[in-house]
Amino acid sequence: MVAAGIIPQLVKMRGTETVEVREHASAVLANLGLAQGGKGNKRAIVHAGAIQPRVELLSDSSITVQKHAACTL
């Protein structure tokens, strides 16, 4: 998934008004970052510009989005 360029697309989804989309996109980013041997994934997440959007999602209206954003960081 990372090699296919999914991370920038997931980062863009943070701006959607649909809570479920934000929740799922945040969950995928968190899982990619936490995956065993995910150091390359973490680098890709940083290079995609995901850090500031994740910080912003810490104050999202959805607790689930907040939790996944925190896990990504």
GUTORVEX-759667 format. One record per residue (C-alpha): residue in three letters; z, y, x. Coordinates in steps of 0.05 Angstrom, whole numbers, plus 5000, padded with zeros to 4 digits. Each point is the difference from the previous one (the first is absolute). Example, Ala and Ser with C-alpha at 12.3 -4.5 7.8 and 13.67 -1.06 7.14 Angstrom:
Ala515649105246Ser498750695027
***
This chain:
Met500050005000Val501850485056Ala493649865037Ala496150134936Gly502850714997Ile504749924941Ile505650445028Pro496650684991Gln498249804929Leu507349824985Val502350665029Lys495350384954Met502949644939Arg506650385008Gly496950584963Thr498449604937Glu503750164936Thr500549274982Val506949755020Glu497849285005Val494550175050Arg504950395043Glu505049424996His494949475020Ala496850425055Ser506850155029Ala502049274996Val493849785038Leu501250525055Ala507349795005Asn498149265005Leu494850145053Gly505050405041Leu505449474993Ala495549405013Gln501849575059Gly495850235058Gly498450634961Lys500350485058Gly492550094996Asn500850124926Lys505350535013Arg495350355049Ala494549994948Ile504750294948Val501950575046His492850135021Ala497950024926Gly504750604991Ala504849614955Ile506650265027Gln500350684965Pro497549714933Arg505349465005Val505450535012Glu497450384939Leu500449364958Leu507549955015Ser500950504943Asp495149654952Ser502249924928Ser499649245009Ile505849675036Thr495349435018Val495250485035Gln505950315037Lys502449325023His493249795026Ala498850675034Ala506749935036Cys498249295022Thr493550265029Leu503750515042
***
